[in-house]
C-alpha cells in the first residue's frame, strides 16, 4: 500500500486547526491565502514558512499547534520523531520528508534517530 506523505500531513494539519473550532480553522486558512498567497494545498510544501507565519501571528500558541501537527503527522506516517526534539528541528524533519515527494510503502517508512 502506498502512503502519500503530503496527504497525511494535510490531514494532520487540518485536524490540528480543528482544535481552534470551525471559525478559527477557516480563518487561518483564509489568512494564509489572502495575506501570504499560501493556498491550503500548498501548505505541505511550505510548512517551514507556515510555521514562522503561525508563530508571528499566534505567538507561543503556535508552538503548541506545531507540536500537535508534527505528532499527528508522525503517527500517521509511522515516522519516529522523539518528543524531546526541539520544535524547530521537528518542523525541519517533517518538511524534509514532505519535500522528498516520495510515496512510502509500509516497508520503507522512515525512522529519525534521537
Phi, psi and omega in degrees: 000129178277144180240127178262104182303322181296321179293316179296321178296314180302319177296315180297318180297312182295318178299319180293314179297333178297339176296339179275358184089165184298318180294316179296318180297308180297323180297318179292319177298317179297316180300313180300320182284313184289319184276324187239357179070021180261106179284158182308316183288346179271346186303317180302321182278351181235029185301319180299313178299316180298323180298320178290324177297314179299319179296319179293331182271317188251355180064222185295337177299327180300321180298323177295314179296316181297318178299319180295318178299311181300315181294317178296316180296313182296326176294315180297321183270354185059040178263126183269103173245110182304140180299336180285351179294130177304145185299322178300316180292320179297319177298317179296320178298313179299315180299319179299316178299316182291322182288340177293337180050045180256139171266124182266150167257167181299337180278346184242017181296137185282159173231134178254122181288161175297000000 
